Every structure is written in structure tokens, then in C-alpha cells.
């Protein structure tokens, strides 16, 4: 059974930083692409491919960094220079599996 468990969310002021984690299990983690999404509308944020290529939505380029540790079956999203519009529940995704999300709130 595929499981994805996100953590690391919280409340920060604009300009602050957070690093999210997504612990995966139930599949061959190193062989697949994983993605981060935000919000109920599932707005795509970033991807990490099995070949270690990283992709970003224009709105987060230069501020967010996605990385993965295949030895820990974990994908990370380092978020810097956070803005109020980054607020939302962040989910990691593999195929058609989703975690429960971790809430990020950016406000003064």
C-alpha cells in the first residue's frame, strides 16, 4: 500500500522559511517522479524526477527548492522568502496517491 506522510508545515511571517518533508512507503521510491501540490485545487508547485531533475511553477522559482533522499524515501520542499499567497495545504503526490497534507500559513 502506498503511503505518503507530509510534515513540516507551520505559520510564518512573510519573508520567512519552512522546509516540508514527505515520507513515502509502499513503492520503489527511487524509480518514480514525485510532486508537490498546494491547496484543494491541487495547484502544482514542484516536481522531483527519478533522474534528479527538478521542475518548478513560475510562482515559486528561485524561492523553493525540491530535493529527495532516496535512502530515506523522503522528498523535501525548502521554501524561502515566503509570501501570503504561498498559504495553503501542501500535498505530495505519487501517481494517484496523495498524503494528508501539511498546512502552511504565511501572514503578518
C-alpha positions, 0 to 999 in steps of 0.5 A: 500500500502506498503511503505518503506522510507530509510534515513540516508545515507551520505559520510564518511571517512573510519573508520567512522559511519552512522546509516540508518533508514527505515520507513515502512507503509502499513503492520503489521510491527511487524509480518514480517522479514525485510532486508537490501540490498546494491547496484543494485545487491541487495547484502544482508547485514542484516536481522531483524526477527519478533522474534528479531533475527538478521542475518548478511553477513560475510562482515559486522559482528561485524561492523553493527548492525540491530535493529527495533522499532516496535512502530515506524515501523522503522528498523535501520542499525548502521554501524561502522568502515566503509570501501570503499567497504561498498559504495553503495545504501542501500535498505530495503526490505519487501517481494517484496517491496523495498524503494528508497534507501539511498546512502552511500559513504565511501572514503578518 
